[in-house]
């Protein structure tokens, strides 16, 4: 009996290995001499671009057939241009994926006039890193405490509505009553931080901590033009928590406000999402999900990330797909509270 069980297990293992070899052979045949495009929904130099280019440098060797991998920047409309391209015209064969803002997943839930893509129908390859978003403020504006930030007569710069740099300060204004003026229209987050540096605006919010660390590696030393003033997150980043950077959620006064913030900030868990269009064959989606996780775990990619002073701690595509489905099952009263806070 034990012999038959052992032989059955060996047969099953051999069958699985044979199937894997066949799958890899089919993938190699498909991807050989092809180009895989990673489309980035921002201008060069921002946080999305950083992760798109990080993955692009290491992805090819993990895909059977070793295709060429290129990055294409598709900025505009807070990621909606890329989202609509993915949903409608992008190749649906596994040669085109996007990395975009998490707001593209949450915006259709909040915007009753949304007439485009359905985020639940995208194929999620994986998330390169869960992100803690922060506000940077100039040091010379005299704002020291959170209650002063809420009441300060300052200007916060942002890119387009729908991006994190616009939506995160918008929720702070609409839900917590912040008095700052929000000015949108900058091309990318780097352009906003340059505006902060020139005192054209006094701050930027909805900016990923990973992006801040790349652009301003010495910002926690306390001798720069700006400081990390507050974390827009439910738990915060250990590095910032250790420095005593507060959570903006501490300003919530009611259970309703806390629930609304919890729903809105849940998107931080998928802040660097890599997405395939609807219609990509299921077996290729499954293969690319596995390849994505292997690529992020690659010691060479991790060493590359450390040199860039960023974290690459992935979430699987399957888990990301589940998180999106759960978000779209949020009770309607909570969704309406967030909508109202954002003026949707």
N, C-alpha and C positions, 0 to 999 in steps of 0.2 A: 504493500500500500504506500509506504513511504517512498519506494522507488518510483511508482507510477506518479505520485504527487510531484516528486522532484523533476521527472521527465516532462510532466505537463507544464511546470513552471519554466523549465528551460525552453520548451517549445514556444510558450507564450512570449518569452524574452526574445527568442530568435525571430518570431513573427513581428514583434514590435520593432526590432532593429531593422528587419527587412523593410517594413513599411516606412520607417524613418529614412532609410537610404533611398527608397523610391521617391519619397516626398522631396528630399534634398536634390535628387537628380532632376525632378520635374522643375523645382525652383531654379536650379542652375541653368537649365535649358531655357527657361523663360527670361531670366535676368541677364544672361550673358550678352554683352555688347549693348545693353540698354543704359539709360540714364534715369536715376531716381532723383526727383526734385523735392527738396524740402522748402516749402514756401513759408516765409516769415511775415506775419501781419504787422510789421513795424519797420521803421527805417533802420539802417545799419547802426550798430553801436549800442542799442538798448538791451534790456534783459532778455526779451524773446530772441533777438538776433544772436545773443551770446550763446544761448542753449541750442538754437538751430545749427549754428556753426560748430559747436562742440560735438553734437551728434554726427554731423556730416563728415567730420574728420575721421571717425572710427566705424561708421556704419557699414561701409562697403565690404570690409573683410569678414563680416558676420553674415552677409547675404550670399548664399550659394550663387555662383556665377560672377561674383565681385563686380557689380555694375558701377559705373561712374555715379558719384553723388554730388549734386550741386545745390547751392542755396540761392533762392530767388526772393527778394524783398518785395512784398505786396502791401505797402502801408495804406491806411485810409479808412475813415469811417469807423474807427475804434475796433478794427478787425472784421467788420461786416463785409467789406469788399472780398477779402479772402474767403470768408465763410460762404458767401453766395457763390463764389467761383467753385469751391469744393463741392457744394451741393448740386450745382447745375452743369458746369462745363468741364471740370477737371477730369482727367482720365480715371476710369474706374477699374484699373487693373493692378493697382499696387505700385505704380511708378510715380505717384504724386501724393504727397502728404503735406499737411499744414501744421504749423505751430502758431497758436493765436492766443488772444486774451481770454481768460475765463468768462468775461462778461458776455461773450458770444453764446455761451451756454445758458446764462441766467437771463439775458435780456429778453428773449421771446416769452419767458415766463412772466416778466414784469410789464411788458409792453403789449397792451391789448390791440394796438394797431399793427403789430408785427405781421408782415405778409411775405415771408421768405422761407428760409430753411427751418427744419425741425431738428433741434439738437439731439433728440432721442434717437434719430435715425442715422447720425454719423457713426462711423466705426472708429472707436477710440483705441489707438495703438498703445498708449501709455502716457504717464505724466513724468517728466524728467525730474521735477522737484516740487514738493509742497512749499509754498512761499508764505512768508510773513511780510505784509505790506506795512509801510511806514510813512510818516510825514517828516519831511525835512523843512526846518525853518531857519531863516537867517538869525544869527546870534545877536545882531545889533538892533533888533526890533523891540527888545525888552520884554518879550513874553517868556515867563518862567514857569507858570503852572497851567494845568489843563483848563481850569475855569477861565484863565486869562486868554487862552487860545480860542475858546468858544466865543468869547466876547470881543476879541481883537478886531480892529478895523484894518485888516491887511488884505493883500491880494494873493490868492493861490492860483498858480498857473497849471494848465492841463492841456492834453491833446484833444481828441474829438470825444464828444459824448458817446458812451459805450465802452471807452477804454477805462482801465482801472484808475488812471490819473484824474479822470473826470467823475466817474461814478462813486468812488470812495469818498471824496470830499462832498459830493452831492448828498450822500446818505447822512453824513455828519451834519450838514446844514438842515436837511429835511427832517431828520429824526431827533437830533440832539439840539437843534436850534442855534448852530454856529452862525456868527455874524459876518464872517469873512466874505469877500467877493471872489467868485470863481470865474476865471477868464480862460476860455478854451480856444483852440485854434492852432496850437503849436504842432509841428509835424511829428515829433517823437519825444520820448522822455528825456533824451539827452539835450534836446533844444530847450526843454523847460528848465532843466538843472542849470544850463548856461544862463538862462534868464534870471534864475535865482542868484547866481554868482554875480551877475551885473546889476542886481537890485532892480531889475525891471518888474519882477514879482518877488514876493517875500517868502514863498514856500511852494512845495509840491507835495501832494499826498498820493496815496495809491501806488507808491513806488516800491518795488520788491527789494527786500534787504539784500538779496544776492546781487542785484544791479548796483545798489549803493556801494557794496564792498568792492566791486570791480572798478567803479568810477572814482571812488574816494576811499582807498584802503586805510587811510589814517583818520577817518572821520570820528572814531571813538576816542581819539587822543585829546580832543577838546580844544584844538588850536586852529580850526578851520572857520571859514565864513559861515558855515551852517552846522546844525546839529540834528541828530535823529531825535525828534521831539516826542513822538508818540507812536505806538504800535497799533495798527488797524487789524486786529486779530483777536481770536477767542482765548488763546493760550500764550502767545508770544514766542519769540525765538530765545533759546537758552542763552545765547551770547548777549542779547539785548536785555533779557530779564536780569542777568548777572550785573549789568550796568545800571539797573534801576529805571530803564525806560518804561513808562507806564502804558497800560492798555486803555484805549479809548472807550472800551466797553464799560470801564468803571464809572463812566458818566451816565449810564442808563439809569433811569429813576423808577421805572415800572417793569413789571413782568412782560408786558406787551412790547416795550422797547427792547428788552433783553432777548425775547424770542425773535423779534424782527432782525436784530443784529446777528443773532446766531444763524438765522437762515441766510442772510446776505454774506456773512463772512465764511460760510461753508465752502464757497468757491475757492478759498485760499488753498484747499486741499488739491485742486487741480489747476494750479496757476501756470504750468508749463505743459499744456496738453498737446500731444501729437495726434493728429486726426486724419483718417482716411475718408474719402467720400462714401456716401451710401452706394450700394451696388457692387462693391469690391467682393469677389468670391470669398466665401466664408473660410475656405482652407488657406487662402492667401492672407486674410486678416489674422487668422490664428498663427500662421507662421511668422508674420511681421511682429505680432505681439511678443512672441518668444524671442525673436531676434532683437527687438528693442530692449528687453530686459537683460539679455546677454551683453549687448553693447554697452549699456549703462554700467553694468558690473565689471566690464573689462578694466583690468588694472591700469592699462595705458590711458583710458579715458578718465579714470579716477585721478590719476597723477596729473593729467592735463587740467582737470577741474581744480585741483589744489593749487596748481601754478597760477590759475586765473582767480584764485580766492573765492571760488563758488562751491556750493554743495550740489551734488547730484545723487539724490536719494529717491529712487523711482517708485511710482505706483503702477501696478499692472493695468493693462488695457481692460481686462475683465472687471477689476475693482473700480476703475474709472467709469466704465459703462454703468455699473451698479449705482455709483454715487449720483450720476446724472438722473437715472430713473427715480431714485429716492427724492432728489431735489424737486422733481416734477410731481411728486406725490405730497408736497408740502400743503398743509391745510390752507384753504382759501383765505380765511381771515388774516393769517400771517402774511400771505402774499400781498393782500390788499394793503396792509399796513406799510410794507416796504414800497409798494407802488406809490402810495400817497406821499411817503417821505421823499421819494425821488421826483415827485411831480409828474409821474407817468399817467 
